């Protein structure tokens, strides 16, 4: 039930609001303090008597705007003209800021006392032996606990504002962070932190604006503030030689990239910036020029931009490439580390933040699917397993420092829902072990992802990169050549296999005209084969599939058999590309193709497996010796 006293008090406040507004527009010498005092007392009483009703009527906003903010802005404007107004306006401004700070401190303390709140930064009266005074003649409507936390956060935010007006930046940041701690899902304190950082660090400014937007209760003004800040960052010039950047240059280029994508969607210019960023980040990471917090900020900004550009495929692709380059640069130094030192690697927190987001947004794994990225990730995961770090069982659900800093960030909320954010901060050693445990868990999740398994766990328990993926549900294109040697898509998407076939391609290059004569016959055979079998979606994946012959192996075998027959290579007394007793490669090819691909190939040695040098290496060595002998004879 709404308090009748609160309703009547608000009616009186309407007249005082108009009087106060008119006096603030007049000369600063006008005495408006009596009207302001009456309005402050009315709003104060309404907030205490019926907090729910007061919040519905936005009393807390009127209290700040009409009693404090407008008059502070008027005094600040008058104080700029020091010649005309002298020191008097500055003194009045300082006095009024002290009054505002005292009012909100008193209001915060009274709210905690009346509504029996025990906050980390303002403990309950009983802890200090004080007895709370209760006026039994006044009926107070008990509000919801969330409403109490909201009004406390409101008081803390404006205490921070007053401290910022007084140039007490450290105290202002303390108030803002206490406000974030009370309600991480509110965007208002993040916006004020961005205003605080505007004169110090532009990267942190953009970070806090993104935090103010990507929360459950975003601050509307932060959207405009973010656009204006990015607009100021759009003057970066790309280095002509693509040389190494300093930390300040890299941050400027980073913000310029996001200003192009967020404001104008200019992907062509963004790609040029992206190339410079990818070239410069790895040496900066290797020399530890960035702090972990700076790297986390860059990761969060990129994740935010990716979620905002979900409908624009071109922009999303550029952002995905940026995330791949960013994460890969963090993983490159791991190739020179030992298992004993990996837990101390300074870039593990940002890596963990990106992997946490991938698990919360599984569709992004496909966009970030790059072989070199997964190789670096498997290196990290294997190092973490080899470190034999003891899992802190008592802190399995505890929040890491980076989790606490990003609490309320919507793209990560699905993963944060199971964490415990209350309690004492973790010790450094416990935090390192817990971070390693969660990184390994993210790796295990990637290895078991149903639609895409970029990595897998081998029989010896090591993480490895999956190779030679095929899409079983996609039929082959009849107009496209199926030979992997002539397929541009295979070379673009799966570069690891192209490197293995470099020597074979150079060997077959001279006989390309002969291959074209038989391409129709080869394609017809392979097309029939593809229609009668479905290859495994990923190979190897453990079990019997790793012994099966993929479709591209049969294609290579058929091509090479034709080439060898055209070259008339003498097979007697030499080790050919194919094991077995037959000297005719085409016979072996027919035997291989006539069986279903699900049956393991007996007496067949792969080109990339087996003891000692592979058959391909032996053939190349044999050709090298033959050429040397012919040169010697001439």
C-alpha positions in Angstrom: 0.0 0.0 0.0 1.4 3.4 -1.0 2.2 5.7 1.9 -0.3 8.7 2.1 2.4 10.9 3.6 4.7 10.2 0.6 2.0 11.1 -1.9 1.2 14.4 -0.2 4.9 15.3 0.1 5.4 14.9 -3.6 2.6 17.2 -4.4 4.4 20.0 -2.4 7.6 19.2 -4.3 6.2 20.2 -7.7 6.0 23.9 -6.7 9.5 23.9 -5.2 10.9 22.3 -8.4 9.7 25.2 -10.5 11.0 27.8 -8.0 14.4 26.1 -7.8 14.7 25.9 -11.6 13.9 29.6 -12.1 16.4 30.7 -9.4 19.2 28.6 -10.9 18.7 30.4 -14.3 19.2 33.8 -12.6 22.4 35.4 -11.3 24.6 33.2 -9.1 24.2 35.7 -6.3 20.6 34.8 -5.8 19.9 32.8 -2.6 18.4 29.6 -3.7 19.6 27.5 -0.7 16.3 27.7 1.3 14.2 26.3 -1.6 16.8 23.6 -2.3 16.9 22.6 1.3 13.1 22.2 1.4 13.1 20.1 -1.8 16.0 17.9 -0.5 14.1 17.2 2.7 10.9 16.2 0.9 12.7 13.9 -1.5 14.7 12.4 1.4 11.5 11.6 3.4 9.7 10.1 0.4 12.7 7.7 -0.2 12.7 6.6 3.4 8.9 6.3 3.8 8.0 4.4 0.6 11.1 3.5 -1.5 9.1 1.5 -4.1 6.7 4.4 -4.7 9.6 6.9 -4.9 11.4 4.8 -7.5 8.3 4.5 -9.6 8.0 8.3 -9.6 11.8 8.7 -10.3 12.3 10.7 -7.1 16.0 9.8 -7.0 16.6 11.4 -10.4 14.7 14.6 -9.5 16.7 14.8 -6.3 20.0 14.8 -8.2 18.9 17.0 -11.1 16.9 19.7 -9.3 18.8 19.8 -6.0 22.4 19.4 -7.1 23.3 18.8 -10.8 21.7 21.8 -12.4 23.1 24.2 -9.9 26.6 22.6 -10.0 26.6 23.0 -13.8 25.5 26.7 -13.5 28.3 27.4 -11.0 30.9 25.6 -13.1 29.9 27.7 -16.1 30.2 30.9 -14.1 33.5 29.9 -12.6 35.2 29.7 -16.0 35.1 33.5 -16.3 37.5 34.2 -13.5 38.0 37.8 -14.5 34.4 38.8 -14.2 33.4 36.6 -11.2 36.6 36.3 -9.4 37.2 33.7 -6.6 33.6 34.0 -5.2 32.0 31.6 -7.6 34.8 29.0 -7.1 34.4 29.2 -3.4 30.6 28.8 -3.6 31.1 25.8 -6.0 33.5 24.1 -3.5 31.1 24.8 -0.6 28.1 23.4 -2.6 30.0 20.2 -3.6 30.8 19.6 0.1 27.1 19.9 0.9 26.2 17.4 -1.9 28.8 14.9 -0.7 27.6 15.2 2.9 23.9 14.8 1.8 24.5 11.6 -0.1 26.8 10.1 2.5 24.1 10.7 5.1 21.4 9.3 2.9 23.4 6.2 2.1 24.1 5.5 5.8 20.4 6.1 6.8 19.1 3.7 4.1 21.5 1.0 5.2 20.4 1.5 8.8 16.6 1.7 8.2 16.5 -1.2 5.8 19.0 -3.4 7.7 21.6 -3.6 5.0 25.1 -5.0 5.6 27.3 -3.9 2.7 31.0 -4.8 2.2 32.0 -1.1 2.4 29.4 -0.1 4.9 28.9 -2.7 7.6 25.9 -3.0 9.9 25.6 -0.9 13.0 25.5 -3.9 15.3 29.0 -4.9 14.3 30.3 -1.8 16.0 28.1 -2.0 19.1 25.6 0.6 18.0 21.9 0.2 18.6 19.7 1.3 15.7 17.1 4.0 16.5 13.7 3.2 15.3 10.9 5.8 15.2 7.8 3.8 16.0 5.5 6.7 15.1 6.5 6.5 11.5 5.2 3.7 9.2 7.7 2.6 6.6 6.8 0.4 3.7 9.4 -2.3 3.4 10.9 -2.4 -0.1 12.4 -5.3 -2.1 16.0 -6.0 -1.5 16.9 -5.2 -5.1 15.3 -1.8 -4.7 17.5 -1.1 -1.6 20.6 -2.1 -3.6 19.6 0.1 -6.5 19.2 3.3 -4.3 22.5 2.5 -2.6 24.2 2.3 -6.0 22.5 5.5 -7.0 24.0 7.3 -3.9 27.5 5.8 -4.7 27.4 6.9 -8.3 26.7 10.5 -7.4 29.2 10.5 -4.6 31.7 9.5 -7.3 30.4 12.4 -9.5 30.9 14.9 -6.7 34.4 13.6 -6.1 35.1 13.9 -9.9 33.9 17.5 -9.9 36.4 18.1 -7.1 39.2 16.5 -9.1 39.5 13.7 -6.5 39.9 11.0 -9.2 41.0 8.1 -6.9 38.1 8.6 -4.6 35.7 8.9 -7.5 36.9 5.6 -8.9 36.5 4.0 -5.5 32.9 5.1 -5.3 32.2 3.9 -8.9 33.7 0.5 -8.3 31.7 0.1 -5.1 28.6 0.9 -7.2 29.6 -1.8 -9.7 30.0 -4.3 -6.9 26.5 -3.6 -5.7 24.9 -4.2 -9.1 27.1 -5.4 -12.0 24.0 -5.6 -14.3 23.5 -1.8 -14.3 25.2 0.2 -16.9 25.3 3.6 -15.1 28.5 3.1 -13.0 30.4 1.8 -16.1 29.4 4.9 -18.0 30.8 7.1 -15.2 34.0 5.0 -15.1 34.3 5.8 -18.8 33.9 9.5 -18.2 36.6 9.2 -15.5 39.0 7.5 -18.0 38.3 9.9 -20.9 41.1 12.2 -20.0 43.6 9.4 -19.2 43.2 6.3 -21.5 41.0 6.1 -24.6 41.1 2.3 -24.7 39.8 2.0 -21.2 37.1 4.6 -22.1 35.8 2.5 -25.0 36.0 -0.6 -22.8 33.8 0.9 -20.1 31.3 2.2 -22.6 31.0 -1.2 -24.1 30.4 -2.6 -20.6 27.8 0.1 -20.0 25.9 -1.1 -23.1 26.4 -4.9 -22.9 24.5 -5.4 -19.5 21.0 -6.3 -18.6 20.1 -2.7 -17.7 22.2 -0.6 -20.2 22.7 3.1 -19.8 21.2 4.7 -22.9 23.6 7.7 -23.1 26.6 5.2 -23.3 25.6 4.4 -27.0 26.1 8.0 -28.0 29.2 8.4 -25.9 30.8 5.3 -27.5 30.1 6.6 -31.0 31.6 10.0 -30.2 34.7 8.4 -28.6 35.3 6.1 -31.6 34.8 9.1 -33.9 37.8 10.7 -32.2 39.8 7.6 -32.9 39.3 7.5 -36.7 42.4 9.6 -37.5 45.0 6.9 -37.4 47.3 6.6 -40.4 48.4 3.2 -41.6 52.2 2.8 -41.7 53.4 2.5 -45.2 55.9 -0.3 -44.6 53.7 -2.2 -42.2 56.5 -2.0 -39.6 56.5 -2.6 -35.9 54.2 -0.4 -33.8 54.6 0.9 -30.3 52.0 0.1 -27.6 50.4 3.6 -28.1 50.3 3.1 -31.9 48.9 -0.3 -31.6 46.1 0.9 -29.3 45.3 3.8 -31.7 45.2 1.4 -34.7 43.0 -1.0 -32.7 40.5 1.7 -31.9 40.6 3.0 -35.5 39.8 -0.5 -36.8 36.7 -0.7 -34.6 35.6 2.8 -35.5 35.7 1.8 -39.1 33.6 -1.3 -38.5 31.2 0.2 -35.9 30.5 3.5 -37.5 30.9 3.1 -41.3 31.3 -0.7 -41.9 34.2 0.1 -44.1 35.7 -3.4 -44.4 38.2 -2.5 -47.1 40.0 0.1 -45.0 39.6 -2.1 -41.9 41.5 -5.0 -43.6 44.5 -2.8 -44.2 44.5 -1.8 -40.5 44.0 -5.5 -39.5 47.1 -6.5 -41.5 49.2 -4.0 -39.5 47.7 -5.2 -36.2 48.5 -8.8 -36.9 52.0 -8.0 -38.0 52.8 -6.0 -34.9 51.0 -7.8 -32.0 53.3 -10.9 -31.9 56.5 -9.1 -31.0 54.7 -6.9 -28.5 53.4 -10.0 -26.8 56.8 -11.7 -26.9 58.3 -8.7 -25.1 55.3 -8.4 -22.7 54.7 -4.8 -23.6 51.0 -5.1 -22.7 49.5 -5.8 -19.3 47.0 -8.7 -18.9 44.3 -6.1 -18.2 44.9 -4.3 -21.5 44.7 -7.5 -23.4 41.4 -8.4 -21.6 40.0 -5.0 -22.6 40.9 -5.5 -26.2 39.4 -9.0 -26.2 36.1 -7.7 -24.6 35.8 -4.8 -27.0 36.2 -7.2 -30.0 33.7 -9.7 -28.6 31.3 -6.8 -28.0 31.7 -5.6 -31.6 31.2 -9.1 -32.9 27.9 -9.5 -31.1 26.7 -6.1 -32.3 27.5 -6.9 -36.0 25.8 -10.3 -36.0 23.7 -9.4 -39.1 26.6 -8.0 -41.2 28.6 -11.0 -42.6 31.4 -9.0 -44.0 32.1 -7.1 -40.8 31.7 -10.2 -38.7 34.3 -12.0 -40.9 36.8 -9.1 -40.4 36.2 -9.2 -36.6 36.6 -13.0 -36.7 39.9 -12.7 -38.5 41.0 -10.1 -35.9 40.1 -12.4 -33.1 42.1 -15.3 -34.8 45.1 -13.0 -35.2 44.8 -11.7 -31.6 44.5 -15.1 -30.0 47.2 -16.6 -32.2 49.7 -13.9 -31.2 49.0 -14.8 -27.5 49.7 -18.5 -28.2 52.9 -18.1 -30.3 55.3 -17.6 -27.3 54.1 -20.9 -25.8 56.3 -22.8 -28.3 59.4 -21.7 -26.3 57.9 -22.4 -22.8 58.3 -25.4 -20.5 55.4 -26.9 -18.5 56.9 -25.5 -15.3 56.6 -21.9 -16.5 53.3 -22.0 -18.4 51.2 -21.3 -15.3 53.0 -17.9 -14.9 52.4 -16.9 -18.6 50.9 -13.4 -18.4 48.5 -13.8 -21.4 46.5 -16.7 -20.0 43.7 -14.5 -18.6 42.8 -13.0 -22.0 43.0 -16.5 -23.6 40.7 -17.8 -21.0 38.2 -14.9 -21.6 38.1 -15.7 -25.4 37.6 -19.4 -24.8 34.9 -18.7 -22.3 33.1 -16.7 -24.9 33.5 -19.4 -27.5 31.7 -21.8 -25.1 29.0 -19.3 -24.4 28.6 -18.6 -28.2 29.4 -22.0 -29.9 28.5 -20.6 -33.4 31.6 -18.4 -33.2 33.9 -21.5 -33.3 33.1 -22.0 -37.0 34.0 -18.4 -37.7 37.3 -18.8 -35.9 38.1 -22.1 -37.5 41.8 -21.8 -38.5 44.3 -24.6 -38.3 47.2 -22.5 -37.0 45.0 -21.3 -34.2 44.1 -24.8 -33.0 47.7 -25.9 -33.2 48.7 -23.1 -30.8 45.8 -24.0 -28.5 46.7 -27.7 -28.4 50.2 -26.6 -27.5 48.9 -24.6 -24.5 46.6 -27.4 -23.4 49.3 -30.0 -23.5 51.7 -27.8 -21.6 49.0 -27.2 -18.9 48.5 -31.0 -18.6 52.2 -31.6 -18.4 52.5 -29.0 -15.6 50.6 -31.4 -13.3 49.0 -28.5 -11.5 46.8 -29.7 -8.6 43.2 -28.8 -9.1 41.9 -26.6 -6.3 38.8 -28.8 -5.4 37.6 -26.4 -2.8 37.5 -23.5 -5.3 36.0 -25.2 -8.4 33.2 -22.7 -8.7 35.1 -19.7 -7.5 35.4 -16.6 -9.7 38.8 -15.8 -11.1 40.0 -12.1 -11.0 39.1 -11.7 -14.7 35.7 -13.2 -14.0 35.0 -10.7 -11.3 36.0 -7.8 -13.5 33.7 -8.9 -16.3 30.7 -9.9 -14.1 27.5 -8.7 -15.8 29.0 -8.7 -19.3 26.1 -10.3 -21.3 28.2 -12.3 -23.9 29.8 -14.2 -21.0 26.8 -14.5 -18.6 25.9 -18.1 -19.7 29.3 -19.2 -18.3 29.2 -17.0 -15.3 25.9 -18.3 -14.0 27.5 -21.2 -12.2 30.3 -19.2 -10.6 30.4 -17.9 -7.0 31.4 -14.2 -6.9 31.0 -13.6 -3.2 33.8 -14.4 -0.8 37.5 -13.4 -0.4 39.7 -12.9 -3.4 41.7 -16.0 -4.5 45.3 -16.4 -3.6 47.6 -16.0 -6.6 48.7 -19.7 -6.6 45.2 -21.0 -6.3 44.0 -18.6 -9.1 46.8 -20.0 -11.5 45.8 -23.6 -10.9 42.1 -22.9 -11.2 42.7 -21.0 -14.5 44.7 -24.0 -15.9 41.9 -26.3 -14.8 39.2 -24.3 -16.7 41.4 -23.9 -19.8 41.7 -27.6 -20.0 37.9 -28.0 -19.5 37.4 -25.6 -22.4 39.7 -27.7 -24.5 37.8 -30.9 -23.6 34.6 -29.1 -24.7 36.1 -28.2 -28.0 37.2 -31.8 -28.6 33.6 -33.1 -27.9 31.7 -30.4 -29.9 29.2 -32.3 -32.0 29.1 -30.1 -35.2 32.7 -29.1 -35.3 35.7 -30.7 -33.6 38.7 -28.6 -34.3 40.8 -30.6 -31.8 40.6 -34.1 -30.3 42.2 -36.1 -27.5 44.5 -38.9 -28.7 44.8 -42.3 -27.1 47.8 -41.1 -25.0 45.7 -38.2 -23.6 47.3 -35.4 -25.6 45.3 -32.7 -27.4 45.9 -32.8 -31.2 44.5 -30.9 -34.1 42.0 -32.6 -36.3 43.0 -32.8 -40.0 41.5 -33.5 -43.3 37.9 -32.6 -42.5 35.1 -33.5 -45.0 31.5 -32.5 -45.1 29.5 -35.7 -45.5 26.2 -33.9 -45.9 27.4 -31.8 -48.8 27.2 -33.6 -52.2 30.2 -33.1 -54.6 30.0 -30.5 -57.3 30.0 -32.1 -60.7 31.4 -29.0 -62.4 34.4 -28.9 -60.0 37.5 -31.1 -60.4 37.7 -33.5 -57.6 41.5 -33.9 -57.7 42.9 -32.5 -54.5 46.0 -31.4 -56.5 43.9 -29.1 -58.7 41.4 -28.0 -56.2 41.9 -24.4 -55.0 39.4 -24.8 -52.1 41.3 -27.6 -50.5 44.5 -25.6 -50.7 42.9 -22.6 -49.2 41.1 -24.3 -46.3 43.4 -27.0 -45.3 46.9 -25.7 -45.8 48.5 -28.4 -43.6 47.7 -31.0 -46.3 49.1 -28.8 -49.1 52.4 -28.6 -47.4 52.6 -32.4 -47.3 51.9 -32.6 -51.0 54.4 -30.0 -52.2 57.0 -32.5 -53.3 54.4 -34.7 -54.9 53.0 -31.7 -56.9 56.5 -30.7 -58.1 57.0 -34.3 -59.2 53.8 -34.4 -61.2 54.0 -30.9 -62.6 55.9 -32.0 -65.7 53.3 -34.5 -66.7 50.2 -32.2 -66.3 49.2 -32.6 -70.0 49.1 -36.3 -69.6 46.9 -36.0 -66.5 44.3 -34.0 -68.4 43.8 -36.7 -71.0 42.6 -39.1 -68.3 40.8 -36.6 -66.0 37.3 -37.5 -67.3 37.8 -41.2 -66.6 39.2 -40.4 -63.1 36.3 -38.1 -62.3 33.7 -40.6 -63.3 35.2 -43.3 -61.1 35.5 -40.9 -58.1 32.0 -39.6 -58.6 30.6 -43.1 -58.5 32.6 -43.8 -55.4 31.4 -40.6 -53.6 27.8 -41.5 -54.3 28.3 -44.9 -52.7 30.1 -43.9 -49.5 30.1 -41.2 -46.9 33.4 -40.3 -45.3 33.7 -39.6 -41.7 33.1 -35.9 -40.8 36.5 -35.7 -39.0 39.6 -37.8 -39.3 41.3 -39.0 -37.2 38.8 -39.2 -34.3 40.0 -42.4 -32.5 38.4 -45.8 -32.9 38.4 -47.6 -36.3 38.0 -44.5 -38.4 41.6 -43.6 -38.2 42.5 -46.8 -40.1 40.0 -46.1 -42.9 41.0 -44.6 -46.2 39.7 -41.1 -46.8 38.4 -40.3 -50.3 41.3 -38.0 -51.1 43.8 -40.8 -50.5 42.0 -42.9 -53.2 42.2 -39.9 -55.6 45.9 -39.4 -55.0 46.5 -43.2 -55.5 44.7 -43.2 -58.8 46.5 -40.1 -60.0 49.9 -41.3 -59.1 49.3 -44.7 -60.6 48.6 -43.1 -64.0 51.6 -40.8 -63.7 53.9 -43.7 -62.9 52.6 -45.7 -65.8 53.2 -42.7 -68.1 56.7 -42.2 -66.8 57.5 -45.9 -67.3 59.4 -45.9 -64.1 61.1 -49.3 -63.6 59.8 -50.8 -60.4 61.9 -53.9 -60.2 64.4 -53.7 -57.4 63.2 -50.4 -56.1 60.8 -49.3 -53.4 57.7 -47.9 -55.1 55.1 -45.6 -53.7 52.8 -48.6 -53.0 53.6 -51.6 -50.9 52.8 -55.0 -52.2 54.2 -57.6 -54.5 52.6 -56.4 -57.8 54.8 -54.4 -60.1 51.8 -52.8 -61.8 50.5 -49.8 -59.9 47.2 -49.8 -61.7 46.5 -53.3 -60.4 47.0 -52.1 -56.9 44.8 -49.1 -57.6 42.0 -51.2 -58.8 42.2 -53.5 -55.8 42.0 -50.4 -53.5 39.0 -48.8 -55.3 36.9 -51.9 -55.7 36.5 -52.3 -51.9 34.3 -50.1 -49.7 36.2 -47.3 -47.9 35.0 -48.5 -44.5 37.2 -51.7 -44.8 40.8 -51.1 -43.6 43.4 -51.5 -46.3 45.5 -54.5 -45.8 49.1 -54.6 -46.9 48.9 -50.9 -47.7 51.4 -48.4 -46.3 50.3 -44.8 -46.1 52.4 -42.1 -47.7 52.7 -40.4 -44.3 53.1 -43.3 -41.9 55.1 -46.4 -41.3 58.6 -47.1 -39.8 61.6 -45.4 -41.3 61.5 -43.0 -44.3 58.2 -42.8 -46.0 57.8 -44.3 -49.5 57.5 -40.8 -50.9 60.8 -39.7 -49.3 62.5 -42.8 -50.7 61.2 -42.1 -54.2 62.4 -38.5 -54.1 65.8 -39.6 -52.8 66.0 -42.2 -55.7 65.1 -39.5 -58.3 67.8 -37.2 -56.8 70.4 -39.9 -57.1 69.4 -40.7 -60.7 69.8 -37.0 -61.6 73.2 -36.8 -59.9 74.4 -39.8 -61.7 73.2 -38.4 -65.1 75.0 -35.1 -64.4 78.2 -37.0 -63.5 78.0 -39.1 -66.7 77.7 -36.0 -68.9 
